[in-house]
Amino acid sequence: MKHWPKKNESTVSQTQMHQTRATLEQLEQDGWGEPKEDSYLVRTLHALRRKPIREFTVEDLRITLGQGVGAEFLTPLALNRLEADPFVSGDFYPGDLLVSVMDLPQAYWAGHRGEAARMAAIADRVSTTLDQRNEPREITRRIRELLVQAAWHAA
């Protein structure tokens, strides 16, 4: 089972993180080196770990969080984006970042109660507006599944 450090275990405060040009490699103190596989996803993840996180786009957040990478440092940034617009999109579909964040494991949310409360507020907004949106059925179905699972409520 993946260990998700509790927020107070982080050696870098959120304020310090935003004031620096820190990368995930620097913040996690874990360099991955060069990719050993030549796939788009592997190359992209390696490159994103070296990119200053304050420069991350919605798509960057979607990719990394969707792969379970950098949640300790990226989830607060993703929640900022989702609070402004829960259906903000990366390169796939409206709400793709929402799906990546809602799909984080319960173990992450249990160690980050503040973020879990923020996610719950976002989820409440989504649940009241989802039916009013004209999203494809598959997107709506996936969001509904994650709303039912509500890993952040178990935290």
C-alpha positions, -999 to 999 in steps of 0.1 A, spaced: 0 0 0 13 34 -9 23 56 20 9 91 16 27 114 40 5 135 62 5 172 54 25 180 85 52 155 74 61 176 44 94 193 47 83 222 24 54 244 33 28 253 7 40 290 8 76 280 2 65 257 -27 47 286 -44 75 311 -39 101 288 -55 107 273 -88 108 239 -72 101 208 -92 87 175 -80 121 160 -81 134 187 -57 104 186 -34 103 148 -32 141 147 -31 139 118 -56 154 120 -91 141 95 -115 170 99 -140 163 93 -177 133 73 -188 140 36 -194 110 32 -216 103 51 -247 65 57 -244 48 91 -245 35 87 -209 68 77 -194 87 105 -212 61 130 -202 61 120 -165 99 123 -164 98 157 -180 70 169 -157 90 159 -126 116 184 -137 92 212 -145 86 239 -119 53 230 -104 41 266 -104 42 264 -142 20 233 -144 -10 235 -167 -43 217 -161 -31 190 -185 2 186 -165 -18 182 -133 -42 157 -149 -14 135 -162 7 134 -130 -22 130 -106 -38 105 -129 -7 84 -126 -5 88 -88 26 110 -90 32 140 -68 -1 141 -51 14 156 -19 24 187 -38 0 188 -68 -34 181 -52 -36 216 -36 -28 232 -69 -54 210 -87 -80 219 -60 -74 256 -67 -82 250 -104 -113 229 -95 -126 255 -71 -126 280 -99 -142 256 -124 -149 220 -115 -151 210 -151 -118 226 -162 -103 204 -188 -68 193 -198 -65 177 -233 -93 151 -230 -127 163 -219 -144 187 -195 -138 174 -160 -108 153 -168 -88 169 -140 -118 165 -117 -118 127 -124 -80 124 -117 -84 142 -84 -115 124 -73 -98 91 -82 -70 96 -57 -70 68 -31 -87 71 3 -53 67 19 -43 101 4 -74 119 16 -72 103 51 -38 121 56 -50 154 41 -83 163 58 -81 199 46 -79 189 10 -106 163 16 -129 190 29 -121 211 -2 -128 181 -25 -161 175 -7 -172 211 -14 -163 207 -50 -181 174 -53 -212 190 -38 -211 217 -65 -206 190 -92 -234 168 -80 -259 198 -82 -248 209 -117 -239 176 -134 -274 170 -147 -276 205 -161 -245 200 -182 -246 184 -216 -216 161 -212 -213 128 -230 -228 98 -211 -195 82 -204 -181 113 -187 -212 118 -167 -212 81 -157 -176 81 -146 -181 113 -125 -212 98 -109 -192 66 -100 -166 87 -83 -192 108 -65 -207 76 -51 -172 62 -40 -164 96 -24 -130 85 -11 -125 120 4 -156 115 27 -141 84 43 -111 105 53 
